[in-house]
Amino acid sequence: MGKMNCWEHKKCGRQPGGHKANELGICPVTVHEDLHGAHDGTNAGRACWVIAGSLCGGKIQGTYAQKLSNCWRCDFMNAVKKDEEPAEVGFSATRLGLERVLEKKRSGKRVDPVNSDH
């Protein structure tokens, strides 16, 4: 089994085809393809904290700045952080850091977690 995405961990049902998608809408995290592969997740599933308008906790979370304090207390974000910190690519709490890591991974360059954004 691969690494768990936020919608699997939280069992929110807001992914396409999920049990709450028709009622509450599809969460943008589940379809945000630009971050596919970040922290080995599907779309932004392991980087949900950087996606504005995510639907965590039963309500829209708003911008990155508005929601980040809630995210730092989130059991899922902290589990991803714990999983990723010892990995070669490390952990990033910012979109720019995630994009840099993904770019390096896709180009086949060695990733230096010391110089990436954690």
C-alpha positions in Angstrom: 0.0 0.0 0.0 1.3 3.5 -0.9 1.4 6.5 1.4 -2.0 7.7 2.6 -3.6 10.9 1.2 -5.4 13.3 3.4 -8.9 12.3 2.2 -8.1 8.7 3.0 -6.7 9.6 6.4 -9.6 11.9 7.3 -12.2 9.8 5.6 -13.9 13.0 4.4 -15.4 11.4 1.2 -14.8 14.6 -0.8 -12.6 13.0 -3.5 -14.2 12.4 -7.0 -16.6 9.5 -6.5 -16.5 9.9 -2.7 -19.5 9.4 -0.5 -19.8 13.2 0.3 -18.7 14.6 -3.1 -22.3 15.1 -4.4 -23.5 16.6 -1.1 -20.5 18.8 -0.2 -18.5 19.1 -3.4 -15.1 17.9 -4.4 -12.2 19.2 -2.4 -9.6 21.0 -4.6 -6.8 19.0 -2.9 -8.1 15.8 -4.5 -7.8 17.2 -8.1 -4.8 19.6 -7.8 -2.5 17.9 -10.3 0.4 20.4 -10.1 1.5 18.8 -6.8 1.0 15.2 -7.9 3.8 13.2 -6.3 4.6 15.7 -3.6 5.6 13.7 -0.5 4.6 10.7 -2.7 0.9 11.6 -2.7 -1.8 11.6 -5.3 -2.4 15.1 -6.7 -2.0 17.3 -3.5 -3.1 14.6 -1.2 0.1 14.8 0.9 0.4 18.6 0.6 -3.2 19.7 1.5 -1.9 22.5 3.7 -0.7 24.5 0.7 -4.0 24.4 -1.3 -6.3 27.4 -0.8 -9.9 26.5 -0.3 -9.4 23.0 1.0 -12.4 21.5 2.7 -11.0 20.1 5.9 -13.0 20.0 9.1 -16.4 20.5 7.3 -15.6 24.0 6.0 -13.6 25.8 3.5 -10.2 26.6 5.0 -9.3 29.7 3.0 -5.8 30.9 2.0 -2.5 29.3 3.0 -1.9 32.1 5.5 -5.4 31.8 7.0 -5.3 28.0 7.4 -1.7 27.2 8.3 -2.1 27.6 12.0 -4.8 25.0 11.9 -2.7 22.8 9.7 0.2 22.8 12.1 -2.1 21.2 14.7 -3.5 18.7 12.2 -2.7 15.0 12.9 -2.4 14.3 9.2 0.1 17.1 8.4 2.2 16.1 11.4 2.1 12.4 10.3 3.4 13.5 6.8 6.1 15.6 8.4 7.2 12.7 10.6 7.3 10.4 7.5 9.1 12.8 5.3 11.7 14.5 7.5 14.1 11.5 7.5 13.6 10.9 3.7 16.1 12.2 1.2 13.8 14.9 -0.1 12.7 16.0 3.4 9.5 17.8 4.3 8.2 21.1 3.0 5.4 23.2 4.4 5.3 25.6 1.4 4.2 25.3 -2.1 7.5 26.7 -3.5 9.5 24.1 -1.5 7.2 21.3 -2.8 7.5 22.5 -6.4 11.3 22.7 -6.1 11.5 19.1 -4.8 9.2 17.9 -7.5 11.2 19.6 -10.2 14.4 18.0 -9.0 12.8 14.6 -8.7 11.3 14.8 -12.2 14.7 15.9 -13.7 16.5 13.1 -12.0 18.8 15.5 -10.0 19.8 14.5 -6.5 17.7 16.4 -4.0 19.5 18.2 -1.2 17.0 18.4 1.7 19.3 20.8 3.6 18.9 23.4 0.9 15.2 22.8 0.2 12.5 24.6 2.0 11.3 22.6 5.1 
